[in-house]
Amino acid sequence: MKRRWRLLAGLGAIAATLVVVPVVGIDVGCRAGPVPSVAMPSPVPRGERRPEARTWLTYPEWHIVYAAESLGRYLAAGGRPSSYDYGADVAGFWRSYCAIHRVAGARAGAADAKLMIAIIGISFTAEMAVKAAWENIVGRLSEALGGWHSPEDRYAAAVQQRYGAFMHETPWYGFDFAGALGGLWRTSGGWSLVRRPERRVALTGEYGVKALYAKGIGALAGLQPDQTTLLMVVRASPAEIVAVDPRFRAIASGGGRTMVRVPRYAQLTDLIGMLAGRGIGIDDIAGNTTIFVTVRAPDRLRPRDVLVAMPLGDRPGWSRYGVTLPVAGLTRWIAVARASGAEIEHVYDY
């Protein structure tokens, strides 16, 4: 009995270390720099303003989205699950968070976001570690004996792609993991004595655990739901801005400026891209005049003053670049970047 308790205590200590080390490491090793104290007046009502720190601190959550998409593309292309670089996704998460923390860690409104990043970062790290261990031991053996193109492999690739696309508009815990689990057991095709049973065991564990974990996280998130829209001030008349897209809802106007309500997340990036295409500028987004943006571009087009840089594993010679921009110059910068051959990936909206 004492041996059992010692074992449990040892496992608990290891788990606690895995939780504490990355979080403390970021706070100590990636110290936040001084925060500018200049407060700019904003026409956005105080209750509609969002903490500027969030534009940077939103990125780590999106890194997980990009990792999910990367894995989905890799599997859909027929890649071996055992050969995927799970460690690179994890290292990229913590490296990017370190760079982000140096800029935003000490800003107002950062504390709650940092707590959420710690939770999702540890969860993501644990998930990738378990997946990598399984795929490189049990999965690699089943690949050698039965290949990696079973009906379950194809099904997993399709689910992974849906999952990555889903997270562009909805938090991960809203995904139907229970439905994915049910669909797994309805797959059909030529039977294999090794690969198909192994895939069913591996994927049942993955979807089942995620379904349970998602319920818990979803319940916590439901206690304080976030807004799905924000206010933005653009340099155009109400008629001009509504003509761009009906998702722009004019709230007030004057002096050649219009305050509009717009959806957040991926839709905001889409709408800002439309403004860039029309040459319409922005003065203020949710009470802020600074914003973080990522682009995908050939390495020869690396932007100036890059905060985050990460090679794209599925596009040799291309990287993801994260830059901080003034809101007033955002649409102009996007237009120039697109004209040079870069792709606007996401505008991080606080």
C-alpha positions as CSV (number, residue, x, y, z in Angstrom):
1,M,0.0,0.0,0.0
2,K,2.8,2.4,0.9
3,R,4.5,1.6,-2.4
4,R,1.3,2.5,-4.2
5,W,1.0,5.8,-2.5
6,R,4.7,6.6,-3.2
7,L,4.1,5.8,-6.9
8,L,1.0,8.0,-7.0
9,A,2.9,10.8,-5.2
10,G,5.7,10.5,-7.7
11,L,3.3,10.6,-10.7
12,G,1.6,13.6,-9.1
13,A,5.0,15.4,-8.7
14,I,5.8,14.7,-12.3
15,A,2.4,16.1,-13.4
16,A,2.8,19.2,-11.2
17,T,6.3,19.8,-12.7
18,L,5.0,19.5,-16.2
19,V,2.3,22.1,-15.3
20,V,4.5,24.5,-13.4
21,V,7.7,24.5,-15.4
22,P,6.4,26.0,-18.7
23,V,4.2,28.5,-17.0
24,V,6.9,29.8,-14.6
25,G,9.5,29.5,-17.4
26,I,7.5,31.9,-19.5
27,D,7.0,34.4,-16.7
28,V,10.6,34.3,-15.6
29,G,12.5,33.7,-18.9
30,C,10.3,35.8,-21.2
31,R,9.9,38.9,-19.0
32,A,7.5,41.5,-20.3
33,G,9.0,44.8,-21.3
34,P,7.7,48.3,-20.2
35,V,4.2,49.2,-21.3
36,P,3.5,52.5,-23.0
37,S,1.3,54.7,-20.7
38,V,-0.1,56.9,-23.4
39,A,-3.9,56.5,-23.6
40,M,-5.5,57.6,-26.8
41,P,-9.1,58.9,-26.8
42,S,-11.6,56.5,-28.5
43,P,-15.1,57.1,-29.7
44,V,-16.0,53.5,-28.9
45,P,-18.1,53.4,-25.7
46,R,-16.1,52.2,-22.6
47,G,-18.3,49.1,-22.2
48,E,-17.5,48.0,-25.7
49,R,-13.7,48.4,-25.5
50,R,-11.5,45.3,-25.3
51,P,-8.1,45.0,-23.6
52,E,-5.3,45.7,-26.2
53,A,-3.2,43.0,-24.7
54,R,-5.6,40.4,-26.1
55,T,-4.5,41.1,-29.7
56,W,-1.2,39.4,-29.0
57,L,-2.4,36.9,-26.4
58,T,-5.0,35.5,-28.7
59,Y,-2.3,34.1,-31.0
60,P,-1.4,31.0,-28.9
61,E,-5.0,29.8,-29.2
62,W,-4.8,30.2,-32.9
63,H,-1.5,28.4,-33.0
64,I,-3.4,25.3,-31.9
65,V,-5.9,25.8,-34.8
66,Y,-3.0,26.0,-37.3
67,A,-1.4,22.9,-35.8
68,A,-4.7,21.0,-36.2
69,E,-5.0,22.2,-39.8
70,S,-1.4,21.2,-40.5
71,L,-2.0,17.7,-39.2
72,G,-5.2,17.4,-41.2
73,R,-3.4,18.4,-44.4
74,Y,-0.6,16.0,-43.7
75,L,-2.9,13.0,-43.1
76,A,-5.1,13.9,-46.1
77,A,-2.0,13.8,-48.3
78,G,-1.3,10.2,-47.1
79,G,1.4,10.9,-44.6
80,R,2.3,8.4,-41.9
81,P,0.8,9.4,-38.6
82,S,4.1,8.2,-36.9
83,S,6.2,10.5,-39.0
84,Y,4.4,13.8,-38.2
85,D,6.5,16.2,-36.2
86,Y,4.2,16.6,-33.2
87,G,7.1,18.1,-31.2
88,A,7.5,21.0,-33.6
89,D,3.9,22.1,-33.0
90,V,4.4,22.1,-29.3
91,A,7.8,23.9,-29.5
92,G,6.2,26.4,-31.8
93,F,3.4,27.1,-29.3
94,W,5.8,27.9,-26.4
95,R,8.3,29.8,-28.5
96,S,5.6,32.0,-29.9
97,Y,4.0,32.5,-26.5
98,C,7.4,33.6,-25.1
99,A,7.7,36.3,-27.8
100,I,4.1,37.4,-27.3
101,H,4.6,37.5,-23.5
102,R,7.5,39.9,-23.8
103,V,5.2,42.4,-25.5
104,A,1.9,41.8,-23.8
105,G,2.5,40.0,-20.5
106,A,2.5,43.1,-18.3
107,R,-0.4,45.0,-20.0
108,A,-3.8,45.6,-18.5
109,G,-6.2,42.7,-19.1
110,A,-3.4,40.1,-19.7
111,A,-3.9,38.1,-16.5
112,D,-7.0,36.2,-17.4
113,A,-5.7,35.5,-20.9
114,K,-2.4,34.2,-19.5
115,L,-4.3,31.8,-17.3
116,M,-6.3,30.5,-20.2
117,I,-3.1,30.2,-22.3
118,A,-1.5,28.2,-19.5
119,I,-4.4,25.8,-19.4
120,I,-4.7,25.2,-23.2
121,G,-0.9,25.1,-23.6
122,I,-0.5,22.4,-21.0
123,S,-3.5,20.5,-22.5
124,F,-2.0,20.8,-26.0
125,T,1.4,19.7,-24.9
126,A,0.0,16.6,-23.1
127,E,-2.2,15.7,-26.1
128,M,0.7,16.0,-28.5
129,A,3.0,14.0,-26.2
130,V,0.5,11.2,-25.8
131,K,-0.2,11.1,-29.5
132,A,3.5,11.1,-30.4
133,A,4.3,8.4,-28.0
134,W,1.4,6.1,-29.2
135,E,2.1,6.8,-32.9
136,N,5.8,6.2,-32.6
137,I,5.5,2.9,-30.7
138,V,2.1,1.1,-31.2
139,G,1.2,3.1,-34.3
140,R,4.5,2.6,-36.0
141,L,4.3,-1.2,-35.4
142,S,0.8,-1.4,-36.9
143,E,1.9,0.7,-39.9
144,A,4.7,-1.8,-40.6
145,L,2.3,-4.7,-40.4
146,G,-0.9,-3.3,-42.0
147,G,0.0,0.0,-43.7
148,W,-1.6,3.4,-42.9
149,H,-4.3,3.7,-45.5
150,S,-7.1,1.9,-43.7
151,P,-10.7,3.2,-43.7
152,E,-10.1,4.4,-40.1
153,D,-7.0,6.3,-41.3
154,R,-9.0,8.1,-44.0
155,Y,-11.8,8.8,-41.6
156,A,-9.3,10.3,-39.0
157,A,-7.9,12.6,-41.7
158,A,-11.3,13.8,-42.6
159,V,-12.3,14.4,-39.0
160,Q,-9.0,16.3,-38.4
161,Q,-9.7,18.6,-41.4
162,R,-13.2,19.3,-40.2
163,Y,-11.8,20.0,-36.7
164,G,-9.3,22.6,-38.0
165,A,-11.9,24.4,-40.1
166,F,-14.4,24.3,-37.3
167,M,-12.1,26.2,-34.9
168,H,-11.9,29.2,-37.2
169,E,-15.3,30.4,-35.9
170,T,-16.1,28.2,-32.8
171,P,-14.0,27.3,-29.8
172,W,-12.6,23.7,-30.0
173,Y,-14.8,22.4,-27.2
174,G,-17.9,22.9,-29.3
175,F,-16.7,20.3,-31.8
176,D,-18.8,17.1,-31.9
177,F,-16.2,14.6,-30.7
178,A,-19.0,12.2,-29.6
179,G,-20.3,12.2,-33.2
180,A,-16.8,11.6,-34.5
181,L,-16.5,8.6,-32.1
182,G,-19.8,7.2,-33.4
183,G,-18.8,7.7,-37.0
184,L,-15.5,5.9,-36.3
185,W,-17.3,2.7,-35.5
186,R,-19.4,2.9,-38.6
187,T,-16.4,2.9,-41.0
188,S,-16.3,0.0,-43.4
189,G,-13.9,-1.5,-45.9
190,G,-11.4,-4.3,-46.3
191,W,-10.5,-5.7,-42.9
192,S,-7.0,-5.8,-41.4
193,L,-6.0,-8.0,-38.5
194,V,-3.7,-5.3,-37.1
195,R,-4.2,-1.7,-38.5
196,R,-7.9,-1.3,-38.3
197,P,-8.3,-2.6,-34.7
198,E,-5.3,-0.5,-33.6
199,R,-6.7,2.6,-35.2
200,R,-10.1,2.1,-33.6
201,V,-8.5,1.7,-30.2
202,A,-6.3,4.8,-30.7
203,L,-9.0,7.0,-32.1
204,T,-11.6,5.9,-29.6
205,G,-9.3,7.0,-26.8
206,E,-8.6,10.3,-28.5
207,Y,-12.2,11.2,-29.4
208,G,-13.6,9.9,-26.1
209,V,-11.2,11.8,-23.9
210,K,-11.7,15.0,-25.9
211,A,-15.5,14.6,-25.7
212,L,-15.4,14.4,-21.9
213,Y,-12.8,17.2,-21.5
214,A,-14.7,19.4,-23.9
215,K,-17.8,19.1,-21.8
216,G,-16.0,20.3,-18.7
217,I,-14.2,23.2,-20.5
218,G,-17.5,24.2,-22.3
219,A,-19.3,24.3,-18.9
220,L,-16.7,26.7,-17.5
221,A,-16.6,28.9,-20.6
222,G,-20.4,29.1,-20.4
223,L,-20.2,30.8,-17.1
224,Q,-18.7,33.9,-18.8
225,P,-19.5,33.8,-22.5
226,D,-17.4,36.2,-24.7
227,Q,-18.9,38.7,-27.1
228,T,-19.1,37.6,-30.7
229,T,-19.0,41.1,-32.2
230,L,-17.1,44.3,-31.7
231,L,-17.2,48.0,-32.7
232,M,-14.9,49.5,-35.3
233,V,-14.5,53.0,-36.7
234,V,-13.8,53.2,-40.4
235,R,-13.1,56.1,-42.7
236,A,-16.2,55.8,-44.9
237,S,-19.8,56.9,-45.0
238,P,-22.5,54.4,-43.8
239,A,-23.7,53.9,-47.4
240,E,-20.1,53.1,-48.5
241,I,-19.3,50.7,-45.7
242,V,-22.6,48.8,-45.9
243,A,-22.1,48.4,-49.7
244,V,-18.9,46.6,-49.0
245,D,-20.6,43.8,-47.1
246,P,-24.0,43.6,-45.2
247,R,-22.1,42.2,-42.2
248,F,-21.0,45.8,-41.5
249,R,-23.8,47.3,-39.4
250,A,-23.6,51.1,-39.2
251,I,-24.1,52.4,-35.6
252,A,-23.2,56.1,-35.9
253,S,-21.5,58.4,-38.3
254,G,-20.0,61.9,-38.6
255,G,-17.0,63.7,-40.0
256,G,-16.4,61.2,-42.7
257,R,-16.2,58.3,-40.2
258,T,-18.7,55.5,-39.4
259,M,-18.8,53.3,-36.3
260,V,-19.8,49.8,-37.3
261,R,-20.6,46.6,-35.5
262,V,-18.8,43.5,-37.0
263,P,-18.4,39.8,-36.2
264,R,-15.2,38.7,-34.6
265,Y,-12.8,35.8,-35.3
266,A,-12.2,34.7,-38.9
267,Q,-15.0,36.8,-40.3
268,L,-13.3,40.0,-39.1
269,T,-10.2,39.1,-41.0
270,D,-12.3,38.5,-44.1
271,L,-14.1,41.9,-43.7
272,I,-10.9,43.8,-43.1
273,G,-9.5,42.2,-46.2
274,M,-12.5,43.6,-48.1
275,L,-11.8,47.1,-46.7
276,A,-8.1,46.8,-47.9
277,G,-9.3,45.9,-51.3
278,R,-11.5,49.0,-51.4
279,G,-8.8,51.3,-50.0
280,I,-10.9,52.1,-46.9
281,G,-9.0,52.8,-43.7
282,I,-9.7,52.1,-40.1
283,D,-9.2,54.4,-37.1
284,D,-10.2,52.3,-34.1
285,I,-11.0,48.7,-33.4
286,A,-12.7,48.0,-30.1
287,G,-11.1,51.1,-28.5
288,N,-7.6,50.2,-29.7
289,T,-5.1,51.7,-32.2
290,T,-2.6,48.8,-32.3
291,I,-3.2,45.2,-33.6
292,F,-1.4,42.0,-34.3
293,V,-1.5,40.3,-37.7
294,T,0.0,37.1,-39.2
295,V,0.8,36.5,-42.8
296,R,2.0,33.5,-44.8
297,A,4.7,34.5,-47.2
298,P,7.9,33.3,-49.0
299,D,10.9,33.8,-46.9
300,R,12.2,36.4,-49.4
301,L,9.2,38.5,-48.4
302,R,9.9,38.5,-44.7
303,P,8.3,41.6,-43.2
304,R,10.1,44.2,-41.1
305,D,9.8,44.1,-37.2
306,V,8.6,40.4,-37.1
307,L,7.5,39.3,-33.6
308,V,6.8,35.7,-34.5
309,A,8.4,33.7,-37.3
310,M,7.6,30.0,-38.0
311,P,8.5,27.9,-41.1
312,L,5.5,26.2,-42.7
313,G,6.2,22.5,-42.8
314,D,3.9,21.8,-45.7
315,R,5.1,24.7,-47.8
316,P,8.9,24.7,-48.1
317,G,10.4,28.2,-48.4
318,W,7.4,29.8,-46.7
319,S,6.9,31.0,-43.2
320,R,4.2,32.4,-40.9
321,Y,5.1,35.9,-39.8
322,G,3.5,37.8,-37.0
323,V,3.8,41.6,-36.9
324,T,2.3,44.4,-34.8
325,L,0.7,47.2,-36.8
326,P,-1.0,50.6,-36.1
327,V,-4.7,50.2,-36.8
328,A,-4.6,53.4,-38.9
329,G,-2.3,51.7,-41.4
330,L,-3.7,48.2,-41.3
331,T,-5.6,48.1,-44.5
332,R,-2.9,49.8,-46.5
333,W,-0.3,47.3,-45.1
334,I,-2.6,44.4,-46.1
335,A,-3.0,45.7,-49.6
336,V,0.8,46.1,-50.1
337,A,1.5,42.7,-48.6
338,R,-1.0,41.0,-50.9
339,A,0.3,42.8,-53.9
340,S,3.8,41.5,-53.1
341,G,2.6,37.8,-53.0
342,A,2.0,37.3,-49.2
343,E,-1.3,35.8,-47.8
344,I,-3.1,37.4,-44.9
345,E,-3.7,34.7,-42.4
346,H,-5.4,36.3,-39.5
347,V,-6.1,39.7,-37.8
348,Y,-6.2,39.1,-34.0
349,D,-9.1,41.0,-32.6
350,Y,-8.6,41.1,-28.9
